[in-house]
Amino acid sequence: MEIPQRDGDGYLIERDAWTPEIARAMADADGLALNEVKWTHITKAREYYEAFGVVPPIRKFAKYVEADQKEMFKLWMTGPMKPITKYGGLPKPTGCV
């Protein structure tokens, strides 16, 4: 599968190009496995963005998905919102450089 053009941080330049298949291809290309829990985070982040028009801060998102913030950091091995939004075809979270 051909991945649409991405910016220097790996985010899709054309957000409308996002599909679950493209998300998986991007994660594969980045050497990241998307398990069921990670996939749930991605779909919930997209749902949140649809409803509120913003990417939530991790604290608010952890509450939204009823997950422990520390566990999310462990699962993603980094600040979770960056990969969640990247593979979710969403804008970069504010505060992420």
All heavy atoms as an XYZ file, in Angstrom:
776
protein
N       0.846     -1.190      0.000
C       0.000      0.000      0.000
C       0.882      1.241      0.000
O       1.844      1.326      0.744
C      -0.893     -0.021      1.240
C      -1.227      1.380      1.709
S      -2.705      1.557      2.687
C      -3.944      0.961      1.619
N       0.516      2.173     -0.826
C       1.275      3.428     -0.893
C       0.747      4.392      0.159
O      -0.459      4.624      0.263
C       1.155      4.047     -2.281
C       2.185      5.140     -2.474
C       2.268      5.608     -3.916
O       2.237      4.754     -4.809
O       2.349      6.831     -4.110
N       1.672      4.919      0.952
C       1.306      5.865      2.012
C       1.305      7.271      1.416
O       2.267      7.668      0.759
C       2.311      5.781      3.182
C       2.295      4.369      3.787
C       1.982      6.824      4.244
C       3.404      4.120      4.789
N       0.219      8.028      1.651
C       0.197      9.418      1.162
C       1.340     10.219      1.767
O       1.931      9.812      2.773
C      -1.149      9.951      1.649
C      -1.974      8.752      1.967
C      -1.004      7.664      2.343
N       1.614     11.360      1.178
C       2.724     12.212      1.629
C       2.558     12.600      3.094
O       1.467     12.924      3.551
C       2.783     13.462      0.752
C       4.064     14.237      0.933
C       4.112     15.442     -0.012
O       3.195     15.706     -0.761
N       5.200     16.169      0.061
N       3.705     12.538      3.826
C       3.703     12.903      5.248
C       4.685     14.042      5.486
O       5.626     14.224      4.730
C       4.113     11.695      6.110
C       3.194     10.499      5.912
C       3.245      9.533      7.067
N       4.347      8.590      7.020
C       4.650      7.773      8.033
N       3.966      7.809      9.146
N       5.654      6.921      7.926
N       4.455     14.778      6.567
C       5.379     15.874      6.895
C       6.604     15.307      7.622
O       6.724     14.093      7.802
C       4.667     16.965      7.714
C       4.297     16.529      9.132
O       4.785     15.480      9.610
O       3.511     17.252      9.774
N       7.491     16.183      8.062
C       8.733     15.760      8.700
C       8.534     14.963      9.980
O       9.405     14.214     10.405
N       7.369     15.118     10.615
C       7.076     14.383     11.845
C       6.279     13.105     11.576
O       5.899     12.398     12.504
C       6.293     15.260     12.825
C       7.130     16.418     13.353
O       8.347     16.228     13.555
O       6.564     17.502     13.552
N       5.983     12.853     10.299
C       5.260     11.636      9.949
C       3.751     11.770      9.895
O       3.042     10.794      9.705
N       3.260     12.987     10.062
C       1.814     13.221      9.978
C       1.385     13.354      8.525
O       2.134     13.896      7.702
C       1.424     14.513     10.716
C       1.412     14.376     12.213
C       2.597     14.387     12.943
C       0.220     14.231     12.900
C       2.588     14.258     14.327
C       0.194     14.102     14.285
C       1.381     14.115     14.987
O       1.363     13.987     16.345
N       0.176     12.884      8.214
C      -0.346     13.018      6.854
C      -0.486     14.496      6.509
O      -1.001     15.281      7.308
C      -1.727     12.359      6.738
C      -1.771     10.842      6.791
C      -3.228     10.369      6.800
C      -1.033     10.231      5.610
N      -0.042     14.860      5.331
C      -0.192     16.253      4.891
C      -1.654     16.499      4.518
O      -2.225     17.525      4.855
C       0.783     16.563      3.735
C       2.202     16.603      4.319
C       0.414     17.873      3.031
C       3.316     16.801      3.338
N      -2.270     15.528      3.865
C      -3.683     15.622      3.475
C      -4.477     14.733      4.429
O      -4.583     13.528      4.225
C      -3.837     15.164      2.018
C      -5.172     15.486      1.397
C      -5.557     16.952      1.499
O      -4.787     17.809      1.026
O      -6.636     17.227      2.057
N      -5.032     15.334      5.483
C      -5.726     14.543      6.515
C      -6.892     13.724      5.974
O      -7.214     12.664      6.496
C      -6.195     15.444      7.650
C      -5.049     15.862      8.540
C      -5.463     16.203      9.946
N      -6.777     16.787     10.090
C      -7.000     18.086     10.245
N      -6.020     18.939     10.232
N      -8.221     18.527     10.414
N      -7.539     14.207      4.924
C      -8.675     13.477      4.354
C      -8.263     12.163      3.699
O      -9.106     11.341      3.368
C      -9.412     14.350      3.324
C     -10.087     15.545      3.976
O     -10.276     15.528      5.216
O     -10.432     16.496      3.259
N      -6.967     11.963      3.508
C      -6.474     10.734      2.877
C      -6.469      9.564      3.863
O      -6.262      8.421      3.468
C      -5.059     10.961      2.337
N      -6.742      9.817      5.142
C      -6.648      8.793      6.174
C      -7.661      7.672      5.974
O      -8.828      7.918      5.671
C      -6.863      9.395      7.555
C      -6.620      8.415      8.668
C      -5.439      8.188      9.291
C      -7.569      7.534      9.281
N      -5.594      7.205     10.256
C      -6.891      6.785     10.261
C      -8.922      7.287      9.079
C      -7.517      5.825     11.063
C      -9.545      6.329      9.866
C      -8.838      5.618     10.846
N      -7.196      6.448      6.148
C      -8.056      5.263      6.242
C      -7.398      4.352      7.275
O      -6.201      4.497      7.548
C      -8.154      4.483      4.908
O      -6.860      3.959      4.599
C      -8.687      5.347      3.765
N      -8.135      3.395      7.821
C      -7.506      2.453      8.762
C      -6.327      1.714      8.110
O      -5.310      1.468      8.764
C      -8.643      1.495      9.119
C      -9.891      2.290      8.925
C      -9.585      3.200      7.762
N      -6.442      1.405      6.826
C      -5.356      0.702      6.119
C      -4.107      1.578      6.045
O      -2.990      1.097      6.222
C      -5.791      0.302      4.703
C      -6.901     -0.725      4.649
C      -8.295     -0.193      5.017
O      -8.574      1.015      4.777
O      -9.081     -0.969      5.583
N      -4.304      2.863      5.775
C      -3.166      3.793      5.704
C      -2.537      3.916      7.088
O      -1.318      3.930      7.219
C      -3.599      5.157      5.123
C      -3.776      4.996      3.608
C      -2.585      6.247      5.449
C      -4.392      6.172      2.900
N      -3.363      3.965      8.140
C      -2.835      4.035      9.512
C      -1.941      2.834      9.786
O      -0.833      2.976     10.316
C      -3.984      4.084     10.518
N      -2.402      1.654      9.416
C      -1.605      0.434      9.643
C      -0.322      0.460      8.817
O       0.746      0.071      9.300
C      -2.431     -0.807      9.325
C      -3.484     -1.076     10.369
C      -4.169     -2.424     10.178
N      -5.169     -2.632     11.205
C      -6.453     -2.310     11.076
N      -6.897     -1.788      9.964
N      -7.284     -2.530     12.056
N      -0.411      0.920      7.580
C       0.776      1.000      6.710
C       1.792      1.993      7.279
O       2.997      1.740      7.266
C       0.373      1.390      5.296
N       1.306      3.129      7.801
C       2.195      4.127      8.404
C       2.898      3.535      9.620
O       4.103      3.698      9.790
C       1.391      5.375      8.830
C       0.950      6.249      7.678
S      -0.292      7.509      8.156
C       0.517      8.413      9.461
N       2.134      2.842     10.482
C       2.711      2.237     11.679
C       3.739      1.173     11.290
O       4.823      1.121     11.868
C       1.612      1.636     12.549
N       3.398      0.349     10.289
C       4.346     -0.668      9.805
C       5.627     -0.014      9.318
O       6.722     -0.453      9.655
C       3.744     -1.493      8.658
C       2.712     -2.499      9.157
O       2.653     -2.749     10.382
O       1.968     -3.032      8.306
N       5.480      1.045      8.527
C       6.640      1.755      7.978
C       7.502      2.335      9.099
O       8.721      2.431      8.972
C       6.189      2.867      7.026
N       6.854      2.703     10.213
C       7.572      3.268     11.359
C       8.039      2.188     12.339
O       8.601      2.498     13.379
C       6.682      4.276     12.099
C       6.330      5.495     11.239
O       6.985      5.706     10.200
O       5.400      6.229     11.619
N       7.753      0.925     12.016
C       8.173     -0.179     12.882
C       7.358     -0.301     14.160
O       7.847     -0.753     15.188
N       6.088      0.118     14.109
C       5.226      0.075     15.287
C       4.060     -0.881     15.041
O       3.422     -0.815     13.997
C       4.673      1.478     15.586
C       3.791      1.582     16.822
C       4.653      1.656     18.072
C       2.894      2.790     16.735
N       3.807     -1.748     15.992
C       2.666     -2.662     15.893
C       1.462     -2.011     16.562
O       1.569     -1.502     17.678
C       2.994     -3.977     16.572
N       0.338     -2.002     15.867
C      -0.884     -1.449     16.445
C      -1.740     -2.598     16.970
O      -2.388     -3.294     16.197
C      -1.671     -0.657     15.385
C      -1.018      0.622     14.871
C      -1.871      1.269     13.802
C      -0.767      1.601     16.009
N      -1.724     -2.792     18.288
C      -2.566     -3.837     18.871
C      -3.981     -3.304     19.076
O      -4.282     -2.156     18.754
C      -1.943     -4.373     20.165
C      -1.841     -3.317     21.248
O      -2.541     -2.302     21.233
N      -0.953     -3.535     22.203
N      -4.837     -4.133     19.639
C      -6.246     -3.762     19.818
C      -6.418     -2.531     20.702
O      -7.234     -1.659     20.412
C      -6.990     -4.957     20.426
C      -8.461     -4.967     20.098
C      -9.137     -6.250     20.551
O      -8.637     -7.340     20.213
O     -10.159     -6.123     21.248
N      -5.634     -2.441     21.774
C      -5.743     -1.302     22.693
C      -5.313     -0.017     21.995
O      -5.997      1.008     22.080
C      -4.908     -1.533     23.979
C      -4.969     -0.321     24.902
C      -5.383     -2.780     24.707
N      -4.188     -0.068     21.282
C      -3.716      1.119     20.560
C      -4.749      1.533     19.513
O      -5.014      2.719     19.319
C      -2.369      0.849     19.897
C      -1.223      0.772     20.883
C       0.073      0.490     20.193
C       1.235      0.423     21.173
N       2.487      0.060     20.526
N      -5.322      0.547     18.855
C      -6.319      0.846     17.827
C      -7.541      1.512     18.447
O      -8.118      2.435     17.882
C      -6.688     -0.435     17.065
C      -7.368     -0.115     15.799
C      -8.660     -0.388     15.485
C      -6.827      0.589     14.671
N      -8.941      0.107     14.232
C      -7.838      0.706     13.724
C      -5.571      1.129     14.392
C      -7.649      1.335     12.501
C      -5.385      1.763     13.167
C      -6.409      1.860     12.243
N      -7.930      1.073     19.640
C      -9.050      1.690     20.356
C      -8.723      3.151     20.662
O      -9.570      4.026     20.470
C      -9.348      0.926     21.671
O      -9.693     -0.415     21.339
C     -10.476      1.564     22.457
N      -7.500      3.423     21.101
C      -7.094      4.808     21.387
C      -7.212      5.661     20.124
O      -7.689      6.791     20.171
C      -5.652      4.865     21.907
C      -5.487      4.269     23.266
N      -4.254      3.914     23.768
C      -6.378      3.959     24.239
C      -4.408      3.428     24.985
N      -5.686      3.435     25.290
N      -6.761      5.118     19.007
C      -6.807      5.856     17.736
C      -8.254      6.157     17.338
O      -8.582      7.301     17.016
C      -6.073      5.075     16.621
C      -4.562      5.089     16.898
C      -6.389      5.645     15.238
C      -3.754      4.111     16.060
N      -9.125      5.158     17.401
C     -10.517      5.393     16.987
C     -11.225      6.335     17.955
O     -12.013      7.183     17.524
C     -11.303      4.070     16.829
O     -11.192      3.306     18.023
C     -10.776      3.254     15.662
N     -10.910      6.231     19.245
C     -11.520      7.139     20.233
C     -11.036      8.579     20.031
O     -11.805      9.526     20.207
C     -11.206      6.682     21.663
C     -11.979      5.464     22.088
C     -13.420      5.812     22.321
C     -14.181      4.684     22.982
N     -15.603      5.015     23.104
N      -9.764      8.741     19.674
C      -9.232     10.086     19.428
C      -9.930     10.701     18.203
O     -10.262     11.885     18.204
C      -7.730     10.041     19.210
N     -10.171      9.886     17.188
C     -10.879     10.379     16.000
C     -12.315     10.766     16.360
O     -12.815     11.792     15.919
C     -10.863      9.335     14.885
C      -9.479      9.174     14.251
C      -9.495      8.242     13.057
N     -10.365      8.694     11.988
C     -10.048      9.633     11.076
N      -8.862     10.207     11.107
N     -10.915      9.977     10.144
N     -12.935      9.951     17.186
C     -14.302     10.207     17.658
C     -14.339     11.530     18.441
O     -15.218     12.360     18.236
C     -14.666      9.031     18.558
C     -16.067      8.910     19.014
C     -16.209      7.676     19.913
O     -16.286      6.545     19.380
O     -16.200      7.846     21.159
N     -13.372     11.717     19.331
C     -13.280     12.933     20.141
C     -13.092     14.152     19.235
O     -13.751     15.177     19.408
C     -12.105     12.808     21.126
C     -12.054     13.927     22.148
C     -12.545     13.734     23.425
C     -11.498     15.170     21.838
C     -12.504     14.748     24.382
C     -11.452     16.184     22.773
C     -11.959     15.966     24.040
O     -11.919     16.990     24.973
N     -12.195     14.018     18.264
C     -11.928     15.127     17.353
C     -13.176     15.488     16.545
O     -13.476     16.662     16.350
C     -10.760     14.769     16.422
C     -10.311     15.931     15.576
C      -9.498     16.919     16.105
C     -10.716     16.053     14.254
C      -9.085     18.011     15.343
C     -10.315     17.129     13.476
C      -9.509     18.108     14.036
O      -9.113     19.183     13.269
N     -13.902     14.458     16.096
C     -15.156     14.689     15.361
C     -16.144     15.482     16.214
O     -16.780     16.413     15.745
C     -15.829     13.354     15.008
C     -15.320     12.663     13.781
C     -15.524     13.460     12.502
O     -16.678     13.828     12.181
O     -14.515     13.718     11.830
N     -16.260     15.078     17.478
C     -17.237     15.685     18.379
C     -16.857     17.086     18.824
O     -17.710     17.968     18.914
C     -17.436     14.790     19.604
N     -15.560     17.309     19.108
C     -15.152     18.574     19.727
C     -14.262     19.454     18.855
O     -13.975     20.591     19.206
C     -14.458     18.309     21.074
C     -15.327     17.531     22.030
C     -15.078     16.184     22.260
C     -16.404     18.125     22.672
C     -15.883     15.454     23.133
C     -17.205     17.409     23.540
C     -16.951     16.061     23.771
N     -13.759     18.915     17.738
C     -12.947     19.707     16.818
C     -11.544     20.021     17.313
O     -10.875     20.887     16.758
N     -11.114     19.336     18.362
C      -9.762     19.535     18.892
C      -9.163     18.200     19.299
O      -9.878     17.238     19.551
C      -9.740     20.472     20.139
C     -10.144     21.882     19.793
C     -10.590     19.916     21.257
N      -7.843     18.181     19.381
C      -7.128     17.023     19.919
C      -7.038     17.261     21.421
O      -6.548     18.312     21.848
C      -5.721     16.906     19.295
C      -4.907     15.862     20.035
C      -5.821     16.572     17.813
N      -7.523     16.314     22.235
C      -7.502     16.544     23.682
C      -6.112     16.390     24.284
O      -5.296     15.636     23.765
C      -8.426     15.438     24.209
C      -8.260     14.330     23.224
C      -8.072     15.011     21.882
N      -5.861     17.097     25.391
C      -4.614     16.839     26.129
C      -4.701     15.435     26.727
O      -5.803     14.915     26.947
C      -4.597     17.920     27.214
C      -5.976     18.479     27.269
C      -6.670     18.144     25.991
N      -3.572     14.830     27.011
C      -3.529     13.445     27.486
C      -4.403     13.234     28.720
O      -5.109     12.238     28.817
C      -2.071     12.955     27.730
C      -2.057     11.472     28.189
C      -1.318     13.834     28.704
C      -2.650     10.486     27.236
N      -4.395     14.153     29.643
C      -5.191     13.991     30.871
C      -6.674     13.826     30.536
O      -7.343     12.925     31.016
C      -4.979     15.205     31.784
C      -5.363     14.954     33.218
C      -4.971     16.118     34.130
N      -3.528     16.378     34.088
C      -2.985     17.568     33.839
N      -3.739     18.619     33.612
N      -1.683     17.724     33.836
N      -7.164     14.703     29.685
C      -8.570     14.668     29.292
C      -8.861     13.410     28.458
O      -9.900     12.780     28.612
C      -8.875     15.924     28.469
C     -10.346     16.266     28.404
C     -10.561     17.574     27.689
C     -10.710     18.697     28.693
N     -11.025     19.975     28.063
N      -7.920     13.033     27.593
C      -8.126     11.867     26.744
C      -8.130     10.569     27.562
O      -8.950      9.687     27.329
C      -7.068     11.794     25.635
C      -7.347     10.694     24.648
C      -8.435     10.763     23.803
C      -6.521      9.581     24.577
C      -8.714      9.740     22.904
C      -6.780      8.548     23.682
C      -7.882      8.641     22.840
N      -7.224     10.464     28.530
C      -7.171      9.268     29.380
C      -8.513      9.088     30.094
O      -9.046      7.979     30.182
C      -6.028      9.374     30.379
N      -9.076     10.189     30.567
C     -10.379     10.143     31.224
C     -11.460      9.736     30.208
O     -12.328      8.920     30.514
C     -10.689     11.527     31.806
C     -11.786     11.519     32.851
C     -11.918     12.866     33.513
C     -10.842     13.012     34.590
N     -10.998     14.238     35.371
N     -11.381     10.276     29.017
C     -12.358      9.987     27.953
C     -12.376      8.498     27.596
O     -13.431      7.930     27.381
C     -12.017     10.845     26.723
C     -12.967     10.702     25.560
C     -14.242     11.268     25.608
C     -12.591     10.040     24.401
C     -15.120     11.164     24.538
C     -13.454      9.930     23.320
C     -14.720     10.491     23.400
O     -15.580     10.381     22.326
N     -11.206      7.872     27.537
C     -11.138      6.439     27.189
C     -11.103      5.554     28.435
O     -10.941      4.341     28.329
C      -9.941      6.102     26.258
C     -10.082      6.801     24.935
C      -8.607      6.415     26.897
N     -11.252      6.186     29.603
C     -11.230      5.478     30.876
C      -9.983      4.611     31.011
O     -10.053      3.412     31.280
C     -12.515      4.647     31.040
C     -13.760      5.511     31.065
C     -15.054      4.714     31.057
O     -15.020      3.478     30.948
O     -16.105      5.355     31.155
N      -8.839      5.237     30.785
C      -7.556      4.539     30.880
C      -6.654      5.271     31.864
O      -6.826      6.464     32.105
C      -6.889      4.481     29.511
N      -5.707      4.549     32.408
C      -4.732      5.138     33.307
C      -3.647      5.818     32.466
O      -3.077      5.196     31.566
C      -4.119      4.045     34.187
C      -3.077      4.606     35.134
O      -3.453      5.381     36.030
O      -1.888      4.285     34.947
N      -3.402      7.077     32.761
C      -2.427      7.856     31.997
C      -1.048      7.183     31.967
O      -0.424      7.089     30.916
C      -2.307      9.233     32.639
C      -2.223     10.356     31.659
C      -2.239     11.686     32.388
O      -3.207     12.013     33.044
N      -1.174     12.438     32.259
N      -0.600      6.696     33.116
C       0.720      6.051     33.193
C       0.772      4.811     32.315
O       1.778      4.543     31.660
C       1.062      5.687     34.635
C       1.425      6.885     35.477
C       1.848      6.442     36.881
C       2.075      7.643     37.764
N       1.065      7.794     38.792
N      -0.324      4.056     32.307
C      -0.388      2.842     31.481
C      -0.323      3.214     29.995
O       0.290      2.507     29.197
C      -1.668      2.042     31.763
C      -1.691      1.382     33.124
C      -0.515      0.443     33.367
O      -0.200     -0.376     32.489
O       0.106      0.545     34.447
N      -0.951      4.328     29.638
C      -0.917      4.774     28.240
C       0.508      5.135     27.837
O       0.948      4.803     26.742
C      -1.873      5.953     28.026
C      -3.337      5.542     28.083
S      -4.458      6.936     27.845
C      -4.251      7.221     26.088
N       1.238      5.798     28.726
C       2.632      6.146     28.434
C       3.464      4.886     28.247
O       4.290      4.804     27.349
C       3.228      7.026     29.548
C       2.986      8.486     29.350
C       1.815      9.083     29.798
C       3.918      9.278     28.697
C       1.586     10.439     29.610
C       3.703     10.642     28.500
C       2.530     11.217     28.956
N       3.219      3.874     29.104
C       3.941      2.603     29.001
C       3.624      1.905     27.683
O       4.509      1.404     26.999
C       3.552      1.674     30.153
C       4.492      1.739     31.321
C       4.156      0.633     32.308
C       4.232      1.178     33.718
N       3.517      0.374     34.690
N       2.341      1.866     27.341
C       1.885      1.195     26.125
C       2.503      1.815     24.870
O       2.987      1.121     23.988
C       0.352      1.263     26.028
C      -0.273      0.688     24.764
C      -0.145     -0.832     24.757
C      -1.734      1.091     24.667
N       2.494      3.143     24.811
C       2.991      3.841     23.612
C       4.490      4.123     23.678
O       5.081      4.547     22.708
C       2.209      5.138     23.392
C       0.802      4.891     22.957
C      -0.309      4.837     23.746
C       0.351      4.631     21.626
N      -1.414      4.570     22.979
C      -1.045      4.444     21.678
C       1.002      4.554     20.381
C      -1.816      4.181     20.549
C       0.235      4.292     19.252
C      -1.154      4.103     19.347
N       5.098      3.928     24.859
C       6.530      4.167     25.080
C       6.967      5.590     24.754
O       8.095      5.834     24.370
C       7.379      3.152     24.282
C       7.114      1.726     24.712
S       8.042      0.507     23.768
C       7.458      0.739     22.113
N       6.043      6.524     24.856
C       6.292      7.940     24.566
C       5.058      8.711     25.014
O       4.100      8.113     25.490
C       6.531      8.145     23.048
O       6.763      9.532     22.814
C       5.354      7.711     22.203
N       5.059     10.017     24.803
C       3.839     10.782     25.033
C       2.775     10.214     24.101
O       2.951     10.238     22.896
N       1.688      9.640     24.638
C       0.735      8.907     23.809
C       0.007      9.722     22.745
O      -0.329      9.180     21.696
C      -0.280      8.347     24.812
C       0.203      8.691     26.161
C       1.346      9.618     26.046
N      -0.240     10.989     22.986
C      -1.064     11.739     22.033
C      -0.379     11.907     20.678
O      -1.052     11.976     19.656
C      -1.482     13.104     22.603
C      -2.432     13.008     23.785
S      -3.769     11.788     23.638
C      -4.750     12.463     22.307
N       0.946     11.965     20.663
C       1.629     12.152     19.382
C       1.400     10.961     18.441
O       0.913     11.146     17.327
C       3.118     12.442     19.601
C       3.758     12.968     18.338
C       5.128     13.539     18.585
C       5.677     14.059     17.266
N       7.007     14.570     17.375
N       1.718      9.713     18.850
C       1.445      8.603     17.931
C      -0.049      8.381     17.694
O      -0.449      8.016     16.587
C       2.092      7.391     18.600
C       2.305      7.768     20.015
C       2.422      9.263     20.051
N      -0.872      8.614     18.711
C      -2.321      8.416     18.544
C      -2.845      9.346     17.454
O      -3.582      8.925     16.571
C      -3.073      8.635     19.884
C      -2.765      7.490     20.853
C      -4.575      8.743     19.643
C      -3.261      7.723     22.280
N      -2.445     10.611     17.505
C      -2.929     11.559     16.496
C      -2.270     11.305     15.144
O      -2.907     11.434     14.108
C      -2.699     13.018     16.933
O      -1.310     13.200     17.253
C      -3.568     13.377     18.127
N      -0.994     10.917     15.161
C      -0.286     10.663     13.899
C      -0.957      9.530     13.140
O      -1.301      9.684     11.973
C       1.187     10.352     14.171
C       1.969     10.042     12.900
C       3.458     10.170     13.100
C       4.108      8.941     13.603
N       5.578      9.047     13.623
N      -1.144      8.399     13.803
C      -1.743      7.249     13.120
C      -3.255      7.391     12.972
O      -3.864      6.657     12.217
C      -1.360      5.939     13.827
C       0.132      5.781     13.872
C       0.828      5.698     15.071
C       0.890      5.757     12.688
C       2.216      5.594     15.110
C       2.275      5.658     12.723
C       2.922      5.574     13.933
O       4.281      5.487     13.955
N      -3.825      8.345     13.681
C      -5.254      8.609     13.553
C      -5.581      9.632     12.475
O      -6.727      9.965     12.254
N      -4.538     10.149     11.817
C      -4.777     11.124     10.759
C      -5.298     12.452     11.277
O      -6.011     13.161     10.591
N      -4.933     12.770     12.511
C      -5.394     14.000     13.151
C      -4.284     15.033     13.221
O      -3.118     14.695     13.003
C      -5.890     13.671     14.576
C      -7.075     12.705     14.644
C      -7.287     12.221     16.067
C      -8.326     13.342     14.089
N      -4.620     16.280     13.551
C      -3.558     17.287     13.688
C      -2.663     16.983     14.880
O      -3.073     16.269     15.797
C      -4.322     18.601     13.926
C      -5.752     18.300     13.879
C      -5.940     16.819     13.760
N      -1.463     17.548     14.858
C      -0.536     17.376     15.987
C      -1.166     17.965     17.228
O      -1.806     19.006     17.167
C       0.771     18.141     15.717
C       1.638     17.487     14.705
C       2.878     18.314     14.446
C       3.415     17.917     13.085
N       4.279     18.866     12.498
N      -0.956     17.282     18.373
C      -1.505     17.846     19.609
C      -0.770     19.145     19.946
O       0.409     19.273     19.660
C      -1.224     16.770     20.659
C      -0.388     15.741     20.013
C      -0.299     16.016     18.548
N      -1.472     20.076     20.544
C      -0.827     21.327     20.949
C       0.159     20.994     22.041
O      -0.071     20.105     22.853
C      -1.848     22.358     21.447
O      -2.661     21.724     22.420
C      -2.702     22.885     20.318
N       1.274     21.658     22.032
C       2.301     21.383     23.022
C       3.328     20.369     22.523
O       4.351     20.182     23.119
N       3.038     19.720     21.410
C       4.007     18.778     20.821
C       4.822     19.543     19.788
O       4.271     20.208     18.925
C       3.320     17.612     20.118
S       2.915     16.277     21.220
N       6.118     19.429     19.883
C       6.964     20.111     18.899
C       7.648     19.124     17.992
O       7.871     18.010     18.341
C       8.032     21.015     19.568
C       7.739     22.466     19.273
C       8.119     20.797     21.042
